[in-house]
Amino acid sequence: MDFALELCDSTWFAPLVTPNGTAIRTIRESQNLSLRVVASKARLSPGFISKVERGKARARQESLRRIATALGVPVAAINREELS
């Protein structure tokens, strides 16, 4: 797992996006995938993905790309740019 990538996700200097966590969870559950399976495929921790789904963490574009790839969907299906 790439925990260094996760640590960067919470820093102010990295380009951040706000994913639609509800979309991630809906897609994951519709495919009957557990957090552990998606996390393993995305090389992220299950806890991090859970936080993203619940809106408790924000993910960088690279993490969103990994999650989307693990779910087999385009990034646009889970990505909502945050204008700040």
SULLIN-V624709 format. One record per helix or strand. SS is the DSSP state (H for helix, E for strand). FROM is the first residue (numbers start at 1). LEN is the number of residues. Records with the same first field share a line. If there is no record, write none. Layout:
BEGIN
SS: FROM-LEN / FROM-LEN
END
This chain:
BEGIN
H: 3-6 / 21-10 / 35-8 / 46-8 / 61-11 / 75-3
E: 16-4 / 59-2 / 79-2
END
